[in-house]
Amino acid sequence: MVPFQLTDEQLAAFHRDGYLLVEQLFDAEEMDLLLRIGKADQALSRDATARRDSEGGVTKLAVRNDLRDDIYGAIVRSPRLVRTMERLLGDEVYHWHHKMMLKEPRTGGAWDWHQDYGYWYKDGCLFPDMASVTIAIDRATRENGCLQVIKGSHRIGRVDHDKAAGGQTGADLERVHAALARMELVHVEAAPGTALFFHGNLLHRSDQNRSEHPRWSLICCYNTRHNDPYKPSKHPSYSPLEVGADEDVVRVGRRDALLLDSPNREAVG
């Protein structure tokens, strides 16, 4: 495996656009293992909560604040993600949380326009020096509700967020519409293993999944060391992140996949 190295051009693009798309950052075997383990993960199914949109569509989301010795933890600790995030954000980063988003065929709901920092601001983070990376497990298309971003919208700064129809919390639509009138809307279609790194202030949303195909994704969120929350929140305070090896994703994934066919299957997840 050739380690991923962020180029100066990619770094400049992230600061200009608020996001960076890296195709096939994870290979087919890694995504196949993640999908197989995710489908069999009893804890994932148990912990996933349903989020409804204004039209009644439902997306399941499983959020985890702790890192375990599993394929999810191996991906979060991967140098492909951690070292890239450190360059993008200009500081040491730590694990804020990670989540599996499960947008099923025909029923997967939409997400309203929002900024991640619109939520995390209330968790006691003074600065928007935070970012996420969403990894496509299934192919993401317009038909199955791929992510949409407003290019360069992170430079607007934090936008007020309020409860919207359906119970989601969304960004002030007056500001969103003004941004859309001035900035480019991008549909982020992606093959499995493609990763989108995006700034905490980037405005983004997704449509319902109206196709026959699922859209699962793993979203890994990082905070910077200097942005340690000033008050306790539902997400963790700073602690050093033990960075693993890129090879750990396949190693741990193969190990856990073997358990799926064993009598101790419940140990997975």
C-alpha positions in Angstrom: 0.0 0.0 0.0 1.3 3.4 -1.0 0.8 5.9 1.9 -1.4 8.9 1.0 0.4 12.2 1.0 -1.5 15.4 0.8 -0.1 17.8 -1.8 0.3 21.5 -1.5 -2.3 21.9 -4.2 -4.8 19.8 -2.3 -4.2 21.7 0.8 -4.8 25.0 -1.0 -8.0 23.6 -2.5 -9.3 22.6 0.9 -8.8 26.1 2.3 -10.4 27.7 -0.9 -13.4 25.3 -1.2 -13.9 24.0 2.3 -13.6 20.4 1.2 -11.3 17.9 -0.5 -12.4 14.8 -2.4 -9.9 11.9 -2.5 -11.0 9.1 -4.7 -10.4 5.5 -3.6 -8.6 6.5 -0.4 -9.6 3.1 0.8 -9.5 0.0 -1.4 -12.2 -2.5 -2.4 -11.2 -5.1 0.2 -11.3 -2.5 3.0 -14.8 -1.4 2.0 -16.1 -4.9 1.5 -14.9 -5.8 5.0 -16.4 -2.7 6.5 -19.8 -3.4 4.8 -19.8 -7.0 5.8 -19.0 -6.3 9.4 -21.4 -3.4 9.6 -24.3 -5.5 8.3 -23.6 -8.1 11.0 -22.9 -5.6 13.8 -25.6 -6.2 16.3 -24.5 -3.3 18.5 -24.6 -1.0 15.4 -28.2 -2.0 14.8 -29.1 -1.6 18.5 -27.5 1.8 18.9 -28.7 3.4 15.6 -31.3 6.1 16.1 -33.8 7.1 13.5 -33.8 10.7 12.2 -36.8 11.9 10.3 -37.0 14.6 7.7 -39.8 17.0 7.0 -41.4 14.5 4.5 -41.3 11.5 6.8 -38.2 9.8 5.4 -35.9 8.1 8.0 -32.2 7.8 8.1 -30.5 5.7 10.8 -27.4 7.1 12.5 -25.1 5.3 15.0 -22.8 7.7 16.8 -19.8 6.4 18.9 -17.6 8.6 21.1 -15.2 5.8 22.1 -12.6 4.0 20.0 -12.5 0.2 20.2 -10.3 -2.5 18.7 -12.5 -2.9 15.7 -12.5 -1.9 12.0 -14.1 1.4 12.8 -11.4 2.3 15.2 -8.7 1.1 12.8 -10.1 3.5 10.1 -10.3 6.5 12.6 -6.7 5.9 13.6 -5.5 5.4 10.0 -2.6 7.8 9.1 -4.5 8.4 5.8 -7.1 10.2 7.9 -5.2 11.5 10.9 -2.1 12.9 9.2 -4.2 14.5 6.5 -6.5 16.1 9.0 -3.5 17.5 10.9 -2.2 19.2 7.8 -5.7 20.5 6.8 -6.3 21.9 10.3 -2.8 22.9 11.2 -2.6 21.2 14.5 -2.6 17.8 16.3 -6.1 16.3 16.1 -8.0 13.9 18.3 -11.1 11.7 17.9 -14.2 13.8 18.4 -16.6 11.0 17.4 -17.5 8.7 14.5 -20.8 7.6 13.1 -22.3 5.2 10.6 -25.0 6.7 8.5 -27.4 4.1 7.1 -29.6 5.5 4.2 -31.7 2.6 3.0 -33.3 2.1 -0.4 -36.6 4.0 -0.9 -36.9 5.0 2.8 -33.6 6.8 3.6 -34.4 10.4 4.7 -33.0 13.7 3.7 -30.7 16.0 5.8 -31.4 19.7 6.1 -28.7 22.3 5.3 -26.4 22.6 8.2 -22.8 23.1 9.4 -21.3 20.6 11.7 -19.9 23.4 13.8 -23.4 24.7 14.0 -23.9 21.8 16.4 -20.4 21.6 17.9 -20.4 25.3 18.9 -22.8 24.4 21.6 -20.5 21.6 22.8 -18.1 24.3 24.1 -15.7 24.5 21.1 -14.6 28.1 20.7 -13.2 27.8 17.2 -14.4 26.1 14.0 -11.1 24.4 13.7 -12.7 21.0 13.3 -13.4 18.7 10.3 -15.1 15.5 9.2 -14.3 13.0 6.6 -17.1 10.9 5.1 -16.1 7.6 3.5 -18.5 6.1 0.9 -19.2 2.5 1.7 -21.8 2.1 -1.0 -21.6 4.1 -4.3 -23.1 7.6 -3.6 -25.2 9.0 -6.4 -27.8 11.7 -6.8 -30.4 9.0 -7.0 -29.6 7.6 -3.5 -29.1 10.9 -1.8 -25.4 11.8 -2.1 -24.0 14.6 -0.1 -24.4 18.2 -1.5 -22.1 21.0 -0.5 -21.9 24.7 -1.1 -18.4 25.3 -2.4 -16.5 27.9 -0.4 -19.4 28.4 2.2 -17.0 27.7 5.1 -15.8 31.2 4.7 -19.2 32.6 5.7 -18.5 31.7 9.3 -20.9 30.1 11.7 -24.6 30.4 10.7 -27.4 30.3 13.3 -29.1 26.9 13.6 -32.6 26.2 14.7 -35.1 23.3 14.8 -36.7 22.6 11.5 -39.7 20.6 10.4 -39.3 17.0 11.2 -37.2 17.7 14.3 -33.8 18.2 12.6 -31.7 21.2 13.4 -30.8 23.2 10.3 -29.0 26.4 9.3 -30.8 29.7 8.8 -32.4 29.3 5.3 -32.2 33.0 4.5 -28.4 32.7 4.7 -28.3 29.4 2.9 -30.3 30.8 0.0 -28.0 33.8 -0.2 -25.0 31.5 -0.3 -26.6 29.4 -3.1 -27.2 32.6 -5.1 -23.5 33.3 -4.9 -21.7 30.0 -4.7 -21.6 26.7 -6.5 -23.8 23.8 -5.4 -21.8 20.5 -5.8 -23.3 17.0 -5.7 -20.6 14.7 -4.3 -21.0 11.5 -6.2 -18.5 8.9 -5.0 -17.4 5.3 -5.6 -16.9 3.1 -2.5 -13.7 4.0 -0.7 -13.7 7.6 -1.8 -13.3 10.1 1.1 -14.6 13.7 1.4 -12.7 15.8 3.9 -14.8 18.9 4.8 -14.5 21.9 7.2 -16.7 22.2 10.2 -18.3 25.4 8.7 -19.1 24.0 5.2 -22.8 24.0 4.5 -24.0 20.6 3.4 -27.2 18.5 3.0 -28.5 15.4 1.3 -31.7 14.3 -0.4 -33.8 11.3 0.3 -32.8 7.9 -1.1 -35.4 7.3 -3.8 -33.4 4.6 -5.5 -33.2 0.8 -5.1 -29.7 1.1 -3.7 -28.5 1.7 -0.2 -26.1 4.5 0.8 -24.1 3.6 3.8 -21.2 5.8 4.9 -18.7 6.1 7.8 -18.1 9.7 9.0 -15.0 10.3 11.2 -14.9 13.6 13.0 -11.8 15.3 14.5 -11.2 18.2 16.7 -7.9 20.1 17.1 -5.9 20.0 20.4 -6.1 23.8 20.8 -9.9 23.7 20.5 -10.5 21.4 23.5 -14.0 22.2 24.8 -14.1 24.7 27.7 -17.0 22.7 29.2 -18.1 19.1 29.4 -20.2 17.9 26.4 -21.5 14.6 25.0 -18.3 14.3 23.0 -14.8 13.7 24.5 -12.3 16.3 25.6 -8.8 16.2 24.3 -6.7 13.1 24.7 -3.8 12.1 22.5 -4.9 9.9 19.6 -2.9 6.7 19.2 -2.3 6.6 15.4 -2.2 3.2 14.0 -1.0 1.8 10.6 -2.8 1.9 7.3 -2.5 -1.9 7.2 -4.5 -2.3 10.4 -7.8 -1.7 8.5 -7.4 -5.0 6.6 -5.8 -6.9 9.5 -8.5 -6.0 12.0 -11.2 -6.4 9.3 -10.1 -9.9 8.3 -9.9 -10.9 12.0 -13.4 -9.6 12.7 -14.9 -11.1 9.5 -13.7 -14.5 10.6 -15.7 -14.2 13.8 -18.9 -13.8 11.7 -18.8 -17.5 10.9 -17.8 -18.7 14.4 -20.0 -19.6 17.3 -18.8 -16.4 19.0 -20.4 -14.2 16.4 -21.9 -12.0 19.1 -18.4 -10.8 19.9 -18.4 -8.7 16.7 -19.5 -5.2 17.6 
